[in-house]
Amino acid sequence: MAKKSAARRREQSAQSLFDDSKYEGVRVSATFEYNELSLSRAAEQLAPRLKSSMVFLNLASLLALVASAVLLPDLSALLIALFVVAVIMMYVQYNWNKLAASYARTTTLDPAAHEGSVHVVACDDALHLEDAGGTQEHYDYADLRVVYPTSEFVVAGFGKKRYVYVPRSALSEGRFRELVRLLDEHCK
């Protein structure tokens, strides 16, 4: 018989802190440690289309600057304004990950908002999140706006800077797929 690793014992003791019986219609539940790495991974998925739009806008601003310099060399104020816009767009593009992480810290994804292990319960009507410190949050599926699934985790956005992150490692493959399917069904 194989010995249980320290990680497995810690995971089982964290699960014993939480009781799913107080929820009706439990479909999936997961317990995991939420930390800075989780925040940065979740921040990567926030507004993925906006990141690609920034690349396009950066290229467009540089092309507008070059075209203005060639076609309108006498309008130095316009060239300076276009140069400033191009520099701002380059800054945003190259620092996108830092800016996304800063934004994520202003949402419910901030690790400082959670104490210890985090437990997420997906029921028929809502997602419930609680931590080892006793904080409980409820997210109605009626408020669900976006779902960003990857092969490693899923981030669900409920509007007003409210997000829920669930890593794939906290669930079996079938339960993770069921969670993603459940969130996709309820997403507007």
WOSUL-V278403 format. One record per residue. N is the residue number from 1. RES is the residue in one small letter. PHI is phi in radians with two decimals (NA if undefined). OMEGA is omega in degrees with one decimal (none if undefined). BURIAL is I if it has 24 or more other C-alpha atoms within 12 Angstrom, else O. Layout:
n: [N	N]
res: [RES	RES]
phi: [PHI	PHI]
omega: [OMEGA	OMEGA]
burial: [BURIAL	BURIAL]
//
This chain:
n: [1	2	3	4	5	6	7	8	9	10	11	12	13	14	15	16	17	18	19	20	21	22	23	24	25	26	27	28	29	30	31	32	33	34	35	36	37	38	39	40	41	42	43	44	45	46	47	48	49	50	51	52	53	54	55	56	57	58	59	60	61	62	63	64	65	66	67	68	69	70	71	72	73	74	75	76	77	78	79	80	81	82	83	84	85	86	87	88	89	90	91	92	93	94	95	96	97	98	99	100	101	102	103	104	105	106	107	108	109	110	111	112	113	114	115	116	117	118	119	120	121	122	123	124	125	126	127	128	129	130	131	132	133	134	135	136	137	138	139	140	141	142	143	144	145	146	147	148	149	150	151	152	153	154	155	156	157	158	159	160	161	162	163	164	165	166	167	168	169	170	171	172	173	174	175	176	177	178	179	180	181	182	183	184	185	186	187	188]
res: [m	a	k	k	s	a	a	r	r	r	e	q	s	a	q	s	l	f	d	d	s	k	y	e	g	v	r	v	s	a	t	f	e	y	n	e	l	s	l	s	r	a	a	e	q	l	a	p	r	l	k	s	s	m	v	f	l	n	l	a	s	l	l	a	l	v	a	s	a	v	l	l	p	d	l	s	a	l	l	i	a	l	f	v	v	a	v	i	m	m	y	v	q	y	n	w	n	k	l	a	a	s	y	a	r	t	t	t	l	d	p	a	a	h	e	g	s	v	h	v	v	a	c	d	d	a	l	h	l	e	d	a	g	g	t	q	e	h	y	d	y	a	d	l	r	v	v	y	p	t	s	e	f	v	v	a	g	f	g	k	k	r	y	v	y	v	p	r	s	a	l	s	e	g	r	f	r	e	l	v	r	l	l	d	e	h	c	k]
phi: [NA	-1.36	-1.34	-1.41	-1.28	-1.10	-1.14	-1.16	-1.12	-1.13	-1.13	-1.18	-1.23	-1.17	-1.17	-1.25	-1.23	-1.96	-2.13	-1.37	-1.20	-1.39	-1.86	-1.73	1.20	-1.17	-1.80	-2.58	-2.40	-2.54	-2.12	-2.75	-1.57	-1.87	-2.50	-1.09	-1.12	-1.07	-1.06	-1.16	-1.17	-1.17	-1.11	-1.05	-1.60	-1.27	0.95	-1.15	-1.25	-1.14	-1.12	-1.19	-1.15	-1.11	-1.11	-1.11	-1.13	-1.10	-1.10	-1.11	-1.17	-1.18	-1.15	-1.12	-1.11	-1.13	-1.09	-1.16	-1.14	-1.39	-1.48	-2.26	-1.19	-1.40	-1.61	-1.17	-1.11	-1.15	-1.13	-1.15	-1.10	-1.15	-1.12	-1.07	-1.07	-1.10	-1.15	-1.09	-1.13	-1.15	-1.04	-1.11	-1.09	-1.35	-1.93	-1.01	-1.12	-1.15	-1.15	-1.15	-1.15	-1.10	-1.11	-1.07	-1.18	-1.56	-1.93	-1.28	-1.41	-1.07	-1.07	-1.16	-1.38	-2.06	-1.90	1.18	-1.20	-1.99	-2.16	-1.99	-2.11	-1.71	-1.87	-1.16	-1.92	-2.85	-1.73	-2.11	-2.21	-2.45	-2.16	-1.14	-1.41	1.70	-1.21	-2.21	-2.31	-2.16	-2.15	-1.22	-1.16	-1.10	-1.62	-1.15	-1.88	-2.44	-2.29	-2.01	-1.56	-2.25	-1.29	-1.85	-2.88	-2.36	-2.10	-1.94	-1.85	-1.94	1.39	0.95	1.06	-1.94	-2.30	-2.23	-1.94	-2.34	-1.37	-1.13	-1.16	-1.46	-2.30	-1.30	-1.05	-1.14	-1.21	-1.13	-1.11	-1.12	-1.10	-1.09	-1.11	-1.08	-1.16	-1.10	-1.08	-1.60	-1.28	-1.31]
omega: [-176.7	177.3	176.7	179.5	179.5	179.6	-179.4	178.0	180.0	179.8	179.7	178.9	177.3	179.7	-179.0	176.9	-172.1	-177.4	-179.9	-175.7	179.6	178.9	177.6	176.1	-179.5	178.1	-177.4	172.3	-177.8	175.6	-177.1	175.6	178.6	-174.9	-177.4	178.2	177.5	178.3	-177.9	177.2	178.7	-178.8	178.1	-175.4	180.0	178.0	-179.1	178.8	179.6	179.2	178.7	175.4	178.6	177.8	178.8	-179.8	177.3	179.0	-179.9	179.9	177.4	177.6	177.3	177.9	-179.8	-180.0	178.7	179.3	-179.3	-173.7	-176.2	-176.0	-177.6	-176.8	-176.8	178.4	177.8	179.4	178.5	179.0	178.2	177.0	178.5	178.1	-179.9	179.3	178.4	-180.0	177.4	178.0	-179.6	-179.1	-176.0	178.9	-175.5	-177.1	177.9	179.7	178.6	177.8	176.9	176.9	-178.0	177.8	178.3	-178.8	177.3	177.2	-178.5	-179.9	179.1	-179.8	-176.6	176.2	175.3	-178.6	177.8	-179.7	179.3	178.4	176.3	178.8	179.4	-173.2	-174.4	169.6	178.7	-179.4	175.2	178.3	-176.7	178.7	178.0	178.1	178.8	177.3	179.9	-178.8	178.1	176.9	177.1	179.8	-176.7	-177.1	-176.0	174.2	179.2	178.7	169.9	178.1	-176.8	-176.9	174.1	175.6	178.4	-179.7	-176.5	-179.5	178.1	177.4	177.9	-178.8	173.7	179.8	175.7	179.2	178.7	-176.3	-179.5	-175.9	170.2	-178.5	-179.8	179.6	176.9	177.8	177.4	177.9	179.3	179.0	178.7	179.3	178.8	178.8	-175.0	-177.9	-178.9	none]
burial: [O	O	O	O	O	O	O	O	O	O	I	O	O	I	I	O	O	I	O	I	O	O	O	O	O	I	I	I	I	I	I	I	I	I	O	O	O	I	I	I	I	I	I	I	I	I	I	O	O	O	I	O	O	I	I	O	O	I	O	O	I	I	O	I	I	O	O	O	O	O	O	O	O	O	O	O	O	O	I	O	O	I	I	O	I	I	O	O	I	O	O	I	I	O	O	I	I	O	O	I	I	O	I	I	I	O	I	I	I	I	I	O	I	I	O	I	I	I	I	I	I	I	I	I	O	I	I	I	I	I	I	I	O	O	O	O	O	I	I	I	I	O	I	I	I	I	I	I	I	O	O	O	I	I	I	I	I	I	O	O	O	I	I	I	I	I	I	I	O	I	I	O	O	O	O	I	I	I	I	I	O	I	I	O	O	I	O	O]
//
